[in-house]
Amino acid sequence: MRKVLLDYRVSESEKEILYKYGYESLIIPKSKSLYSAVCGHPDMLLHILDKNNIIVHKDMDISFIITLENIGYNVIKSQNSLQSKYPYDILLNGFSMNSFFFHNLKYTDPKLLSLLKSKKLFHINQGYSKCSTAIISANAAMTSDVMIHQVLSSCGIDVLLLPPKHIELPGLDYGFIGGSCGILDEGTIAFFGNLDKYKHGKEVMSFLIKHDVKPLYLRDKSLIDRGTLFCL
């Protein structure tokens, strides 16, 4: 059974749906260094480098590191510690598509940067890069950030530009599209919510159909930003 990395606030019903479809939930320990809204978000607390290597924030709970090692991952710690204030909370919040890496490179953790030598690096101003970007497939993504849209498009990636807001993130005014979902496998993406209850759900659904991707709804409510769901 494949594993999925989730925020500790995910509901039992969401975990049950994932289990029904063959995915076991791994809950990431919350960080005491981050503010409440994002302290359990996977895309803030770790970065999956490839099928064998994961970099985690340097103060990650040792028991979770052991869990990752027990399922076959080489776990690397970040050079710097997360801090609650921007930009020291975004150290690991970049993302890769194909041979490209995108982030606000001024604040990417030095250890992470040192492990990206095979990729072409692109600087974007939005530090919450992964939060802001929902990867749909190897060549398609969605974002509400204009610069991310421009840079990804220049790399030959098909990008749906969405208006901001209309995604819940308790403690803040609104969340990001990237944090509301995550790829389960090729052709399936899980959403923390139902696109029928999202203001721009029709546009998203059309984009998914265009790329032959099916949504799996983990709750029958509006979209909520729980941090990117990562499938191992």
C-alpha positions as CSV (number, residue, x, y, z in Angstrom):
1,M,0.0,0.0,0.0
2,R,1.4,3.4,-1.0
3,K,1.9,6.1,1.6
4,V,0.7,9.7,1.5
5,L,2.1,12.5,3.6
6,L,-0.6,14.7,5.3
7,D,-1.1,17.5,7.7
8,Y,-2.0,16.4,11.3
9,R,-5.3,18.1,11.0
10,V,-6.6,15.8,8.2
11,S,-9.9,14.2,9.2
12,E,-10.5,10.5,9.8
13,S,-13.0,10.5,6.9
14,E,-10.4,11.9,4.6
15,K,-7.9,9.2,5.7
16,E,-10.6,6.6,5.2
17,I,-11.2,7.6,1.6
18,L,-7.5,7.5,0.9
19,Y,-7.3,4.0,2.5
20,K,-10.2,2.8,0.4
21,Y,-8.3,3.7,-2.7
22,G,-5.1,2.0,-1.5
23,Y,-3.2,4.8,0.3
24,E,-2.0,4.7,3.9
25,S,-1.8,8.1,5.6
26,L,1.5,9.2,7.3
27,I,0.9,12.2,9.5
28,I,3.7,14.7,9.6
29,P,4.5,16.1,13.1
30,K,3.7,19.7,13.4
31,S,6.6,22.2,13.7
32,K,6.7,24.4,16.8
33,S,8.6,26.9,14.8
34,L,5.8,27.8,12.4
35,Y,2.6,29.6,13.0
36,S,-0.6,27.6,13.5
37,A,-2.1,27.9,10.0
38,V,0.8,26.1,8.3
39,C,2.7,24.3,11.1
40,G,1.7,20.9,9.8
41,H,1.8,21.5,6.1
42,P,3.9,18.9,4.3
43,D,5.1,21.4,1.6
44,M,6.5,23.6,4.4
45,L,8.2,20.9,6.4
46,L,9.9,18.7,3.8
47,H,10.9,18.4,0.2
48,I,10.8,15.2,-1.8
49,L,13.9,15.1,-4.0
50,D,13.3,11.8,-5.8
51,K,12.1,8.3,-5.2
52,N,14.9,7.6,-2.8
53,N,15.7,10.9,-1.0
54,I,13.7,13.4,1.1
55,I,15.0,16.5,2.8
56,V,13.2,17.5,6.1
57,H,13.6,20.6,8.2
58,K,16.5,20.1,10.6
59,D,14.3,20.0,13.7
60,M,12.0,17.2,12.5
61,D,10.8,14.7,15.1
62,I,13.3,11.8,15.1
63,S,10.5,9.2,15.2
64,F,9.1,10.5,11.9
65,I,12.6,10.4,10.3
66,I,12.9,6.8,11.4
67,T,9.5,6.1,9.8
68,L,10.7,7.5,6.5
69,E,13.9,5.5,6.7
70,N,12.0,2.3,7.5
71,I,10.1,2.6,4.2
72,G,13.3,3.0,2.3
73,Y,14.1,6.7,2.1
74,N,17.4,8.4,2.7
75,V,16.5,11.3,4.9
76,I,18.6,14.5,4.8
77,K,18.2,17.4,7.2
78,S,18.1,21.0,6.1
79,Q,21.0,23.3,6.9
80,N,18.8,25.9,8.5
81,S,15.9,25.8,11.0
82,L,12.4,27.0,10.1
83,Q,11.3,30.2,11.7
84,S,7.8,31.6,12.0
85,K,8.4,34.9,10.1
86,Y,8.7,35.1,6.3
87,P,11.0,34.4,4.6
88,Y,12.5,32.0,7.1
89,D,9.5,29.7,6.9
90,I,9.9,29.0,3.1
91,L,13.2,27.2,3.1
92,L,11.8,24.0,1.6
93,N,8.8,25.3,-0.3
94,G,10.2,25.1,-3.8
95,F,9.1,22.6,-6.4
96,S,10.4,20.7,-9.4
97,M,8.9,19.9,-12.7
98,N,10.9,17.8,-15.1
99,S,14.5,19.1,-15.0
100,F,13.5,22.5,-13.6
101,F,13.3,23.8,-10.0
102,F,11.3,26.9,-9.1
103,H,11.5,28.9,-5.9
104,N,12.6,32.3,-4.4
105,L,16.2,31.2,-4.6
106,K,17.4,33.9,-2.2
107,Y,15.8,31.9,0.6
108,T,16.0,28.3,-0.5
109,D,17.8,26.2,2.1
110,P,21.5,25.9,1.1
111,K,21.4,22.2,1.7
112,L,18.5,21.8,-0.7
113,L,20.2,24.0,-3.3
114,S,23.3,21.8,-3.1
115,L,21.2,18.7,-4.0
116,L,19.7,20.3,-7.1
117,K,22.8,20.4,-9.3
118,S,21.1,18.3,-12.1
119,K,18.3,20.8,-12.4
120,K,18.0,24.2,-14.0
121,L,17.0,26.7,-11.3
122,F,14.4,29.5,-11.8
123,H,13.9,32.3,-9.4
124,I,10.4,33.5,-8.7
125,N,9.4,36.1,-6.2
126,Q,6.6,34.1,-4.6
127,G,8.4,32.4,-1.7
128,Y,5.4,30.0,-1.0
129,S,6.1,28.5,-4.4
130,K,4.8,25.0,-3.9
131,C,1.8,26.2,-1.8
132,S,0.9,28.4,-4.8
133,T,1.3,25.7,-7.4
134,A,-0.8,22.6,-8.0
135,I,1.1,20.2,-10.2
136,I,-1.3,18.2,-12.4
137,S,1.1,16.1,-14.5
138,A,4.7,16.3,-15.8
139,N,3.7,19.1,-18.1
140,A,0.8,20.8,-16.5
141,A,0.1,22.9,-13.4
142,M,-2.3,25.5,-11.9
143,T,-1.5,28.6,-9.9
144,S,-2.9,32.0,-8.9
145,D,0.6,33.7,-9.1
146,V,1.2,35.6,-12.3
147,M,5.0,35.3,-12.2
148,I,4.8,31.5,-11.6
149,H,2.4,31.3,-14.6
150,Q,4.8,33.2,-16.8
151,V,8.0,31.3,-15.8
152,L,6.4,27.9,-16.1
153,S,4.9,28.8,-19.4
154,S,8.3,29.8,-20.7
155,C,9.5,26.3,-19.8
156,G,6.8,24.7,-22.0
157,I,4.5,23.8,-19.2
158,D,0.7,24.3,-19.7
159,V,-0.5,26.4,-16.8
160,L,-4.0,27.4,-15.7
161,L,-3.9,30.8,-14.1
162,L,-6.6,31.1,-11.4
163,P,-7.9,34.1,-9.5
164,P,-6.7,34.1,-5.8
165,K,-9.0,33.4,-2.8
166,H,-12.0,31.1,-2.3
167,I,-9.8,28.4,-0.7
168,E,-10.0,28.1,3.1
169,L,-7.0,28.3,5.3
170,P,-8.0,28.7,9.0
171,G,-6.1,31.4,10.7
172,L,-5.5,33.3,7.4
173,D,-7.7,35.1,4.9
174,Y,-7.4,32.4,2.3
175,G,-5.2,29.5,1.1
176,F,-3.5,28.4,-2.1
177,I,-4.6,26.0,-4.8
178,G,-1.3,24.0,-4.4
179,G,-2.1,23.3,-0.8
180,S,-5.6,22.1,-1.6
181,C,-4.5,19.0,-3.5
182,G,-1.8,16.5,-4.5
183,I,-1.1,13.9,-7.2
184,L,-1.9,10.3,-6.1
185,D,-0.7,8.6,-9.2
186,E,-0.4,9.4,-12.9
187,G,-4.0,10.4,-13.9
188,T,-5.4,11.0,-10.4
189,I,-5.3,14.0,-8.1
190,A,-6.8,14.2,-4.6
191,F,-8.5,17.4,-3.5
192,F,-9.2,18.5,0.1
193,G,-12.7,19.5,-1.0
194,N,-15.1,19.3,-3.9
195,L,-14.6,21.3,-7.1
196,D,-18.3,21.8,-7.4
197,K,-18.0,24.0,-4.3
198,Y,-15.1,26.0,-5.5
199,K,-15.8,29.3,-7.4
200,H,-13.5,28.4,-10.2
201,G,-14.2,24.6,-10.1
202,K,-15.5,24.5,-13.7
203,E,-12.3,25.9,-15.1
204,V,-10.2,23.5,-13.0
205,M,-12.3,20.5,-14.1
206,S,-11.9,21.5,-17.8
207,F,-8.2,21.7,-17.3
208,L,-8.1,18.3,-15.7
209,I,-10.1,16.8,-18.5
210,K,-7.7,18.4,-21.0
211,H,-4.8,16.6,-19.4
212,D,-6.7,13.3,-18.7
213,V,-6.6,13.6,-15.0
214,K,-9.4,12.6,-12.7
215,P,-10.1,14.2,-9.3
216,L,-10.7,12.3,-6.1
217,Y,-12.6,14.4,-3.5
218,L,-11.6,13.8,0.1
219,R,-14.5,15.8,1.5
220,D,-17.8,17.2,0.1
221,K,-17.1,20.7,1.2
222,S,-15.3,23.8,-0.1
223,L,-11.5,23.5,-0.9
224,I,-9.2,23.8,2.1
225,D,-5.5,24.3,2.1
226,R,-3.9,21.5,4.2
227,G,-0.5,21.8,2.5
228,T,0.3,19.7,-0.6
229,L,-0.6,16.0,-0.3
230,F,2.6,14.1,-1.3
231,C,2.4,10.5,-2.4
232,L,5.5,8.4,-1.8
